[in-house]
Amino acid sequence: MSTKRATGVLALGWACFESAATGRTEHRPTSADYPESVVRRTSFTAGAGLGWRISALETPRERPAPWKIVVITGAPSWAEYWAPAMAALPQDREMLVIDRPGFAASEPATCVPDIRLQAQALMPAIAAAPGQKILLVGQSYGAAIATLMAGMAPRPLGGVVLLSSFLGEFGPTAKWLVDLGGKVLNLIPRDLRHAVMEVSGQSAQLTHMRQTLARLKVPVHVIHGDQDDFAPATLAEALVKDTRTRAPIRFELVPGANHFLNDGPAEALIACLEGCLPKAKAPFQFKWPAWSPAVRAAAPVASPAPAQPQHLPAPALAGQGAGKPELAAA
């Protein structure tokens, strides 16, 4: 088994074949790289009565952090590739990254191509502790699913981030890979097969995403790398321009970044996500108005208060002392 988690398209594909051959659900166990006090494997039961076991990675905290970042990964859906960013997360943040249904250790074993059903299944992931806010991140194929989840949320989220959104059209690299995968669909590992099936059937479902996005009443951020050759950035920018929302959608184009922002420096990815959180407001402090010199000169000057008479103590009687008093001279 490799001692390093693979990066890059070809390396990821090979890691997927290697894992399938050995029966592993992770390309490299996160426990081999991080203690469970930093990043650990967890699971929850899918919503909507589906009963599936959904696998995920989380950042343990002694007490709930003010912000919980929930990541809905792309296709293939492998939470382990977010582990470096999770490990670098500050203590006042926590993160839950999900292996979507049909991938890695998540159930079912079959493909779930309906993005609405996936959104319903993943709703328990956005449960928040008292006083905690949720930043929901949808990566690539997960962007549409995260949008639907935000529309079904029982209470408003703190924000939604569409990261490297896949919107039904392929960039050159993705087109080549999907065309190749389609020709050998029954020969490739399950996770790759499910990924090809998902992205090939997504376009017709994007109406649900667009309708929901227009109804959202929470801040929405669209972040895309300008070197993305899997999902064209022009489509993400067009989505922002064409969608009429109550508040404008913020669009950020990351210079030099490709489709996999989580493969880059963890600090850069965290900075992108931190930029999606509302700025803390400074406590209110009352300030006296700064009057101009002309106003101060025209202001009436208070007259000084009249002097008050001073009451001095009466002088001592002449001759008063320790002895007997003497009569004053006539």
Disulfide bonds with the S-S distance in Angstrom:
none
